[in-house]
Amino acid sequence: MLDQPPFADLIERIAAAPRSGQSLLLYGLFKTLCPQRGGHAYLLTKLKEMEPQTRQLAFRLMEAMAAGTLPAAGWEELERRLDALVAGH
């Protein structure tokens, strides 16, 4: 899972600049898409704050959620990895 788009792209984008506004916007979106939480609340106005490339990645993540292709297997590992990146570990 981690080596497949859009998840590999998400890791790469956040790893490149974990504390940037764009990375934090994507991280916030990712956290709302967590299949175990079941709640998909995200302010769509945040999309206006995203650069075009960031927004396209966000759309791909949302499409994966809408299509039901967010795999439960590996989700916790992905979440731990992104949490660590954003925390600076």
QUIWOCOR-V50120 format. One line per field, one symbol per residue. ss: DSSP state (@ for helix, = for strand, . for the rest). phi: phi as a letter, one per 40 degrees, with the letter a starting at -180 (. if undefined). psi: psi as a letter, one per 40 degrees, with the letter a starting at -180 (. if undefined). A space follows every 50 residues. Layout:
ss=???
phi=???
psi=???
This chain:
ss=......@@@@@@@@@@....@@@@@@@@@@@@.............@@@@. .@@@@@@@@@@@@@@@........@@@@@@@@@@@@@..
phi=.ccbccccccccccccacbcdccccccccdcccdcccgcbcacccccccc cdcccccdcccccccccgbccccgccccccccdccccgc
psi=ddeiieddddddddddgdeiddddddddddddehdddehfhhheddddei idddddddddddddddefehhdheddddddddddddef.
